């Protein structure tokens, strides 16, 4: 009898944990999908785990649900943009005559 209760409790706990995790994950993805980004890279940091982190002039880190790995093709001065309701990151780079050109598109 006690074993049945423990099994039922364990199954309810695991089911509830899975349900809450799924709901939060979907909420987080939806919020990220609706977010608009216009980010100029001022600093690139490559970690020991071969991940790249990008910072703007104010020192704020670009926080998105995508991981950039080292070696970084994104350089200081590049502009990372994302339209709301889109899953494409568009990276612009200024060429030699300061004209903004599309460098790379990342779908995440």
C-alpha contacts under 8 A as a table, 3 or more apart, distances in Angstrom:
res1	aa1	res2	aa2	distance
1	X	4	X	5.23
1	X	5	X	6.51
2	X	5	X	5.15
2	X	6	X	6.28
3	X	6	X	5.10
3	X	7	X	6.18
4	X	7	X	5.11
4	X	8	X	6.09
5	X	8	X	5.09
5	X	9	X	5.97
6	X	9	X	5.03
6	X	10	X	6.00
7	X	10	X	5.05
7	X	11	X	6.13
8	X	11	X	5.15
8	X	12	X	6.10
9	X	12	X	5.12
9	X	13	X	6.02
10	X	13	X	5.06
10	X	14	X	6.10
11	X	14	X	5.17
11	X	15	X	5.97
12	X	15	X	5.10
12	X	16	X	6.00
13	X	16	X	5.21
13	X	17	X	6.08
14	X	17	X	5.08
14	X	18	X	6.12
15	X	18	X	5.16
15	X	19	X	6.13
16	X	19	X	5.06
16	X	20	X	6.12
17	X	20	X	5.31
17	X	21	X	6.04
18	X	21	X	5.12
18	X	22	X	6.08
19	X	22	X	5.18
19	X	23	X	6.22
20	X	23	X	5.18
20	X	24	X	6.17
21	X	24	X	5.25
21	X	25	X	6.06
22	X	25	X	5.10
22	X	26	X	6.17
23	X	26	X	5.29
23	X	27	X	6.15
24	X	27	X	5.02
24	X	28	X	6.04
25	X	28	X	5.13
25	X	29	X	6.18
26	X	29	X	5.13
26	X	30	X	6.09
27	X	30	X	5.17
27	X	31	X	6.14
28	X	31	X	5.14
28	X	32	X	6.18
29	X	32	X	5.08
29	X	33	X	6.06
30	X	33	X	4.97
30	X	34	X	6.34
31	X	34	X	5.34
31	X	35	X	6.32
32	X	35	X	5.15
32	X	64	X	7.26
32	X	65	X	7.48
33	X	84	X	6.49
33	X	85	X	5.25
33	X	86	X	5.96
33	X	87	X	6.24
34	X	84	X	4.65
34	X	85	X	4.64
34	X	86	X	7.20
35	X	82	X	7.79
35	X	83	X	7.36
35	X	84	X	5.03
35	X	85	X	7.15
36	X	81	X	7.58
36	X	82	X	5.46
36	X	83	X	4.97
36	X	84	X	4.48
37	X	80	X	7.21
37	X	81	X	5.01
37	X	82	X	4.78
37	X	83	X	6.62
37	X	84	X	7.79
38	X	79	X	7.04
38	X	80	X	5.92
38	X	81	X	4.49
38	X	82	X	6.67
39	X	56	X	6.82
39	X	62	X	7.47
39	X	79	X	5.59
39	X	80	X	5.04
39	X	81	X	6.22
40	X	56	X	5.76
40	X	57	X	7.85
40	X	77	X	6.22
40	X	78	X	5.89
40	X	79	X	4.35
40	X	80	X	6.25
41	X	44	X	7.30
41	X	54	X	6.09
41	X	55	X	5.73
41	X	56	X	5.02
41	X	57	X	7.61
41	X	75	X	7.11
41	X	76	X	5.14
41	X	77	X	5.33
41	X	78	X	5.53
41	X	79	X	6.14
41	X	80	X	7.52
42	X	54	X	7.46
42	X	55	X	5.74
42	X	56	X	4.75
42	X	57	X	5.55
42	X	76	X	5.03
42	X	77	X	6.04
43	X	54	X	5.83
43	X	55	X	5.04
43	X	56	X	6.55
43	X	57	X	7.93
43	X	76	X	5.84
44	X	52	X	6.76
44	X	53	X	5.87
44	X	54	X	4.85
44	X	55	X	6.53
44	X	75	X	6.97
44	X	76	X	6.71
45	X	52	X	5.62
45	X	53	X	5.13
45	X	54	X	6.46
46	X	50	X	6.22
46	X	51	X	5.64
46	X	52	X	4.49
46	X	53	X	6.39
46	X	70	X	6.43
46	X	71	X	7.87
46	X	72	X	7.89
47	X	50	X	5.37
47	X	51	X	5.36
47	X	52	X	6.38
47	X	53	X	7.86
48	X	51	X	7.41
50	X	69	X	5.60
50	X	70	X	4.91
50	X	71	X	7.48
51	X	67	X	6.99
51	X	68	X	5.83
51	X	69	X	4.37
51	X	70	X	5.46
52	X	67	X	7.56
52	X	68	X	5.34
52	X	69	X	5.48
52	X	70	X	5.79
52	X	71	X	7.90
52	X	72	X	6.60
53	X	61	X	6.90
53	X	62	X	7.13
53	X	68	X	7.44
54	X	61	X	5.64
54	X	62	X	5.59
55	X	58	X	7.76
55	X	59	X	5.41
55	X	60	X	5.31
55	X	61	X	4.44
55	X	62	X	6.07
56	X	59	X	5.30
56	X	60	X	5.62
56	X	61	X	6.77
56	X	62	X	7.75
57	X	60	X	7.49
64	X	67	X	7.93
65	X	108	X	7.72
66	X	108	X	6.39
68	X	72	X	7.36
69	X	72	X	6.47
72	X	75	X	7.23
74	X	78	X	6.50
74	X	91	X	7.92
75	X	78	X	5.75
77	X	93	X	7.16
77	X	94	X	7.57
78	X	91	X	6.73
78	X	92	X	5.69
78	X	93	X	4.83
78	X	94	X	7.06
79	X	91	X	5.63
79	X	92	X	5.06
79	X	93	X	6.51
80	X	89	X	6.60
80	X	90	X	5.82
80	X	91	X	4.56
80	X	92	X	6.46
81	X	89	X	5.73
81	X	90	X	5.25
81	X	91	X	6.35
81	X	92	X	7.97
82	X	86	X	6.85
82	X	87	X	7.45
82	X	88	X	6.14
82	X	89	X	4.95
82	X	90	X	6.27
83	X	86	X	5.62
83	X	88	X	7.70
87	X	107	X	5.77
87	X	108	X	5.87
88	X	105	X	6.48
88	X	106	X	5.62
88	X	107	X	4.57
88	X	108	X	6.65
89	X	105	X	5.66
89	X	106	X	5.00
89	X	107	X	6.29
89	X	108	X	7.82
90	X	102	X	7.11
90	X	103	X	7.63
90	X	104	X	6.00
90	X	105	X	4.60
90	X	106	X	6.45
91	X	102	X	6.12
91	X	103	X	5.48
91	X	104	X	5.16
91	X	105	X	6.21
92	X	100	X	6.10
92	X	101	X	5.42
92	X	102	X	4.50
92	X	103	X	5.08
92	X	104	X	7.10
93	X	100	X	5.61
93	X	101	X	5.49
93	X	102	X	6.41
93	X	103	X	5.81
94	X	97	X	7.58
94	X	98	X	5.03
94	X	99	X	5.24
94	X	100	X	4.44
94	X	101	X	6.12
95	X	98	X	5.25
95	X	99	X	5.47
95	X	100	X	6.47
95	X	101	X	6.87
96	X	99	X	7.37
102	X	105	X	7.94
